[in-house]
Amino acid sequence: MTIDASSPNLGRLADNIAYFGRLLRDTGLPVGPSSVLDAIRAVEMAGLGAKQDFYWTLHSVFVTRHEQSLLFRQAFELFWRQRALTEKLIAMMSPQAVAMKEPPKPKAGAQRVNDAFYKEPPREVEEKTLVEFDARLTMSEREILKERDFAQMTAEEITAAKKEMAQLRLPFDIQSTRRLRPGGSEVIDLRRTLRAAMRSGGDLVTIAYRQAGEKHPPLVALCDISGSMADYSRLFLHFLHAISEKGRRVHAFVFATRLTNITRSLRTRDPDEALEHASRAVKDWDGGTRIAHCLERFNKDWSRRVLGQGATVLLITDGLERQVDPGLAKELDRLHRSCRRLIWLNPLLRFDAFEARAAGIKAMLPHVDEFRTIHNLRSMGDLVKALDRRADAAADPRSWLKRVG
């Protein structure tokens, strides 16, 4: 079936396709005027038969990469369901079309689409008298965002925080490796020297040297996703996704009552889709806490696989174990001996009156190299800086033990 270009219905449909393209552009898809015109021509050629046909017609024009499909599906369901245009046009132009059942709404990317859909339209700027303010004693919005606690952020602030995480500079904690590479002037590379001599017939010999290579050690994150830590762990997983997307080797594990490896889920390019895949793999999100049991599973099943080459371990938990036994200190000591550096990130340190009096915290502190907070963007930036250098006195876990005697 072909739609007449001169009909008033097509004009209204074309306007709504243009509005839909604007929504996709606000969501983050690269949609320009040419894409909107191509979409209108595609609908003219394909016609209107069913909602699914209309969906795939627009999808073939607006979506150019695989990771854009998720946002397009969210935007399509929200836009065309709110305005109820597809059902009306199908009923008017193709009465014999079969009604299609809408697919269930996924969670990943929903917040970004909702923010773009309900964004207020731009208003005309009126000429106003310029008023100057003295802002020397005030804080910018960016500074306020850095100090905002993750658990107290609104949806807009969380979106802005994710953008700030993506811009964090990677740490330059480079270490030497056992494998040698060409260069230097100390170790003679006999093989390369003889090969060069054979090429010149032995008349001219240039001595080649080798030196130790350098590379970034891998990061291994163990994130507590129990009820008291869920808000902080979700944003920290976004931080890990941003680091892994820049080429850093990251192994991510989450635990509450059981241990789950989500490293492959974080390799998805879109951060919202990556967290959605991770949440599907985890069965105990917002559950209880069994730190000792989960550390035991990690030491037995994963430590030899991911803790090689001088790995740095980031343990994100508040240390509030339900049943503290000698196994907690034993497993954490084993983890400490297996890695190059163990950093404990505890959001409870954001409180000025915090004291290491809980039994679980007192059992864990002697077996970590650093004890830091992780509750806002500023603490996350301090963590990135700390990975570049040795531990400072402020992060020494022994100082917390001395305070409680």
N, C-alpha and C positions, 0 to 999 in steps of 0.2 A: 504494500500500500504506500502511496506517495502523498505527501502533504502539499497542498497548494501554497506557494510562497506569498500569494496575494491575500490569503485569508487572514482575518483578524486574529484567529486563534494562534496562528504561527507567530504573529507579532508578540502576543503575550507570552508564548512559550520561549521565544528568543530572548525577551527581556529577563525571564526567570533563569534561563541558562547563563546569561551574563551575570546576574546576581549570584548564581551558584559558583561561577568562575571566580568572582571577587571573594567569596567565602573561602574557596580553596587557596587563593593567594594569601589571605590573612592567616590561614592555618599553617602555611609554610611551603605549599607546592608551587613550583615555578610555572604559573599560569599567566599568560599575556593576552593581549587582544587577538592575536592571530590564532591562539588556541581556542578562544571563545568562538570565533568565526568558523573554524574547522569543526567544532562541536555542533554548531547550528546546521552546517551543511551535512554533517554525518547523520543527524536526526532526520533531515529532509530526505536523504537517500534511503535510510533504513526504515523510516516510518515508525508508527507506534503500534505495537502488537501486544506487548506485555511489559510489566514493570521491570522484569529481569532483562528483557531486550533493551529497554531504555537505559538501564544501569550499565550494561556492558558496552553500549554505544558510546556513552560519555566516558566510560573507563578507558576505552581504547584511545581516546584523544587526550585526556587530561593526565593520565598516569603514564609516566615514562620510566619509572624504576620500581623494582619489586617492593621496596620498603614504603613506597607511597600508597600502596593499596589499602593499608589499614586506615590511614587518615581519610582517604577518599570514601571508603565504605561508611565511616562514621559521619562524615559530612553529608553524604547522599541521603542516608536514612533520616538524619535530623532535619535537613532542609526540605526535602520533598514530602516527608511525613507531616511536618508542621504546616506546610502550605496546602497539602492534599491536592497537588496539581496533576500528578501522574494518573491517579485514579480517575479524575474528572476528564482529562484529555483522552485517556484510553476509552472511557465509556462514551465520549462524544464522537470520537473519530473511528473507533474500532469496537463496536458493541459486542462482537463475538469473542473478544479476548478472554482468555482464561485468567481468573484471579490467581495471583501468586502470593504465597504465604511469606511474610517477612522473616528473614533470618534473625536469630537472637542477637542482641546488641552486645558486642565485645566491650571489655573494659579498657584495653590499651588505647591510649590516644584520645579518650573521651573528653578529658579536661581541656586539651588544646583546641578541640573542635568546638566545645561549648563556649569557651572564651572568645573565639573568633566569630561565632554565630550571634552571640548576644552583645557584641561590642557596640558601643554607642556611636552613631554616625558623626562625622566631623561637623562642627558648627562654624558658622561664619565668624571670622575674627573681627571684633569691633575695635575701633581706635580708642585707646584709653590713655590716660595721663601716666607717664612713666614715673614710677615711685621706686626709689632706691632704699634698700634695707641693708643694715649692717649685719653680715652673717658670720662675723668672726667667732662668735660664741655659739653657733648653731652647728648641727651635723647634717650632712647631705643624706639623701635617700639611700645612696649606696652604703654609706657608713652605718646607717641605722639597720640596713638589711644584714650587714656583716655581724652585727651584735644581736640580732634577733634569734631567739631560741628556736630550734627546728620544730619542737612540739607546739609552739605558739604561732607558727606562720599560717597565713591565709593561703588560699589557692594561688592568688596572684604572686605572693611572695615566694611560694615554693617554685613557681615557674621561673621567676627571676633568679632564685638561688641555683637552679639547675643550669642556667646560662652562665652564671659566675663560675660554677664548678668546671664547665667545659673550657673555660679560659685560664684555668690554673696552670702554671708552668710545671713541667715535669721535673722531678728531682734529678740532680746530676750525681747520684751516688754510684760512681763507677769504681769497679774493683778489677784487679788483675786476675787473669785466668791462667791455667796451666798450659793451654795450647798456645804455641808460639806463632807469630806472624812475621812477614818480612819487615825489616827495619831495624833501627838501633845500630850499635857499634861494639857489642860485647860478645854475643854468641855467634860463631861462624856457621853459616848454612852451607854445609859441605855439598849437598846435592845440587843446589842452585849454582854453586860456584863451579862444579865440574861440568854441568850442562852448558853454562856460558863459555867455558873453555873449549868444549867440543865444537861449539858453533864457530869459533874463530880459529880452529885447528891447533889450539894450544899456544899460539903465538902471544895472545894477550889474555891475561888472567885477571878478572875483576872479582874480588872477594865479596860475597854476599853475606849478610848478617840477618839474625832473627832476634825478636824481642817478645816479651809476654804481651798477649792481647788484653784488651779491656772491654768490658760490657757492663750493662746495668744488671744487678741481681734481680731475680724475680720477686714479686710481691705476693704473699699469701695472706688472705684476709679470712678471719673466722668471725662471723657476725652473729650476734645474739638477736634472735627475732621473737623473743618472748613478749608478753604483753607490755612490760615496762620499757622495752627497747625497740618496739616496732617502728615508731616514728623516726628515730635516729638511724636505724639500720636501713630503712628505705632510701633516705637521702644519701647515706654513705655508699649504697650500691650504685647510685647515680654517679658518685665520685669515682668509683672503681670502673664503671663503664666508660667514663671520659678518659681515664688513664689508659685503659686497654685499647681504646679506639686510636690513641696516638702511637701505638706500636709497643707499649710496655707489656712485658709478660706478667699477667695477673691470674692468680688462681683464687677463686672465691668459693667459700663454704658458708652456709648458714646453719644455725642450730637453735633448737629450743628443747625439745625432748628427744630429738634424733638429729643426726648429721646429714646434710644434703649438699652435694656438689652442684653448683649452678654456674660453673665456668663457661660451659658451652652456651648457656642462655644469654650471658652477658656479651657474647660475640655478635649478637644481632645488632645491626647498625643503628636502628632507631631505639633510643633509650626507653621509651614507653613500652614498645613491643618487647624489648629485652626483659623488663621488669614483669611484664605479663607472662612471658614464658617461664620466668623463674618462679612466680607465684603459683603457677600450675604444677610445677615439680615439687613444691614444698607442701607437706601435709600438716605441719604443726605451727603454722604462722599464728602469732598472738597466743601461743599456748604457755605451758609451764616452762621450768628451767631445770635442766640436768647437765650442768657444765662438766662435771667429772666424767660422766658416761660418754658425752660427745667428744671430749678430748681424748678419751681412751680409744674410741672408734677412729679418730683421725690419726693417732699415733700408730695404730695397727694397720690401717688400710691405705693411708695416703702419705704419711710422712716421708717414706723413702722415694715416692714418686715426685713430689713437688718441692721438697726442702733441700734439693741439691743446689750446687753452684752459689752458695752463700745467700740463701733466700732470707728476706726480711718478713717476719710474721707480724700482722696487725690483728690484735685480739680486741674486738669491740663487744664489751659486755659490762653490766653494772656490778657483777660479782655477787649478786644476791642469790646464792645457791639455797635450795630448800633443805637439803640434808647434807651437811658438811661432814666428810669423813677423810681419813688420811689419803684416800685415793686421789682427791683433788690436787693436793700438793705434789703427789707422786707423778701424776700425768702432766702437770704443768712443768715440773722440773725436767721431765723427759722431752717435752716440746722445746724447752729453753736450750737444752743441750744439742738438739738436732738442727737448730737454725743459727744463723749468724747474729741475728738481732731480734728481740721480742719486745714489741711495744704494746702496752695495754692502754686502750682508749676507753675511758669511763665517763659518761655524761654526768655522773653525780658530782664530779669535781667542779661543776658550774656553781654549786652552792658554796658560799663563803664559810659556812659552819660545818662543812663536811669533815668527818674524821673516820679513819680506817678502823672502826670498831666491830664491823660485821665479821663473823667467823670466816665466811668465804673470802672476803677481801684480805683479811690478815693471813690466810693460808696461801693466797696467790701472790701477794706482793714480793716476797723474797725471791721469786723465780722469774721476774721480768726485768728488762733492762731500763725501760722508761715507763712512766705513769703519767698520762696526759688526758685532758678533757677533749670531748668531741661533741659539741652541742650547737655550734653555729659555724658560719662561714669563716670567721676569723680563726677559730681553733683549727679548722681544716687547712687554712693557709699556713698556720704555724706547723702543722704536721708535715706539709710538703717541704717547708724549710728545714725541719728537723731531720728529714731523710738525707739531706745533703751533708750533714756534719755529725759529730759525735754528740752524745747526750749531754745536756746542760744540767746544772745543779737543780734548777727548778723542777725538772722531770725525774729526779732521782727517787725511786720508790722507797729507799731506806729512810728518807727524811719523814715520810708519812708514818712509818713504823715507830720512829723515835717519839712522835707526838703523843702516841697512845701508851708509850712505855713498854 
